[in-house]
Amino acid sequence: MRGTWVPILLIAASSIGCDGAAPPATTVRLAIVLDERWALTELAIDVADEVIRVAPASEVTLVLDDAAAGTATRIDVIGQRGSDAIARGETSVIPILGAEIDAVVVLALASTGCEDACAPDEARCEGDAVERCERGEDGCLAWSAAVPCESGRTCSLGECSDTCADECATGETRCDGETSVATCGQADSDTCLDWLAPSECTEGETCVGDRCRAECEGAEECTAPPATTCADIGTLRTYLAAGDCVSGRCVYAHEDTPCTCEVDRCVACTAVDWTISTIDSAPENRTRTAIAVDPSGGVHVSYADARDDLAYAHRAPGATSWDVTPIGGGASCSFSPLCSIADQTSIAIDAAGRAHVVFYGSSITTTGLHHAFDDGSAWQVEQIDHDGYRSALAIDARGVLHVVFSRYGTGALVYGQRRADGTWGTIDIDPSGAASEPPVSLAIDGTGGLHVAFHGRSGGLRYAHRPRTGGAWTLETIDADSDGSSAIAADATGGAHVAYEHLGMLRYAFRAPGGTWAHEPVDAGGRHAAIAVDRAGRVHVAHYAAATAARDLRYAHRAIDGTWSGAALDTRDDTGESPSITVDRGDGVHIAYRAWTANDVRHAFQRSCAP
């Protein structure tokens, strides 16, 4: 079954072009994950109210009507054995006109209320017969009907044999699962001892070691409290050494200590302490920085270097120095595969800790929006769109790459997704277009929803949103008078957070899922805003104080109670242009930015201490 392809034609109207060739089909390549042990006989695939039945396969190709392009389309797959529905799965896609997209459906057993009673391939004796562990029609593992041994043979150790061996010792007991116990005795016609059928423990007891017992029978037994741990990033939880025995279980009281908690202890830090390091000297002073942190704490930054090539810097967890790699390559632009990095870069990290960067690049052989990625051995570069420009990248929990960008010529705001075969599918979000300045921004919330902030060609700050389940993009205006940069972040619940310029001021806008936009002032002046939201919902903003004589990097923080505080972080030289910001798993704040006068790219870091 593995690797097979089953083409399916779904209500696809046949049409021929003027040159006699059929136009490209709108298709979905669907991978189906199932368990061959379910012994399915048929898959019923329901797409656009059309049900197609095929033999079980690991992959199928669905050809859709072109009218389905751009709209959320649900695909339901039912795995059947005969007339019984054994397993089900579903997904939603947004087909792309004349292109193929990838989708995955993971089938799960239909709810039967049963539980596995044994382990695969296990066997046991039942008198002079053998029972084997097999998967039943309900999908659960259960003991088969007993098969008697041939005349003159007996069952021993789960197999029919001419001789027998003791399976256990007289009076011995053992646990059979968490709530039952088996006893050693005589179960068949031979002279050897066997494990008898298990009996259930008394309600409230569990089988521990070799007998049924309550967790405790008195408070004197409750002397092993849980280990001290972080209840959350702001609370250290410590359990009392002695507990109470309640209904046979030990219950321990605990004490909570407010602090900045890491793993199992409080850590001390000063809220004003920032560590600033130089990533690279003499980089190209045009492009914006981009920053991301991988799950292990490694920091990744992309920018343009002094040769006008795309550069990537990485600092390993616990390290103090940066490794800088020119991705564009070549000491001269005329010999570089990709050079003239004329626009912002955007970076994201996949589950394997590898970096992906999107950027505008041009050379004698290629131009437009490109995707560079580390394949584990070397950097690879591929084109996303010949006319793509002003882009932002994000990777969702499934590892799917999402990009938004504006397109030269039409000015349309475009969304793209990378397929499994490495090609990109795109669709217009707002055909009326995004302004050439400032850049667009993209964020994915904790539910998988996509959020985009951009400036419309006719002015004003705009917002686009698509939920995890797919469907059409919704568009609305956040602030009709916004006249500068903006950046968006999303929280775990689906809330959208935007920092942006408004008539010379730095402002913040927030919208809860399904709610309306609320606006707050942040700073009297600020450009090139960048925003991030930590796990507790605190908001972090980095920006360039271009409106002041100092021209420095500034940082603003919104506490959980809604109050804002801010300070200058780096006042050396003309510092702070094009900042990018992110938070790590410990809610530490990382900022990458340019120091114009010194011609540096720098990194600022602060451990999480804020309330």
Secondary structure, 3 states (H helix, E strand, C coil): CCCCEEEEECCCCCCCCCCCCCCCCEEEEEEEECCHHHCCCEEEEEECCEEEEECCCCEEEEEECHHHCCCCEEEEEEEEECCEEEEEEEEEECCCCCCEEEEEEECEECCCCCCCCCCCCCEEEECCEEEEEEECCCCCEEECCCEECCCCCEEECCEEECCCCCCCCCCCEEECCCCEEEEEECCCCCCCCEECCCEECCCCCEEECCEEECCCCCHHHCCCCCCCEEEECCEEEEECCCCEEECCEEECCEEEEECCEECCEECCCCCCCCEEEEEEECCCCCCCCEEEECCCCCEEEEEECCCCCEEEEEECCCCCCCEEEECCCCCCHHHCCCECCCCCEEEEECCCCCEEEEEEEECCCCEEEEEEEECCCCEEEEEEECCEEEEEEEECCCCCEEEEEEECCCCCEEEEEECCCCCEEEEEEECCCECCCCCCEEEECCCCCEEEEEEECCCCEEEEEECCCCCCCEEEEEECCEEEEEEEEECCCCCEEEEEEECCEEEEEEECCCCCCEEEEEECCCEEEEEEECCCCCEEEEEECCCCCCCCEEEEEECCCCCEEEEEEECCCCEEEEEEEEECCCCCEEEEEEECCCCEEEEEEECCCCC
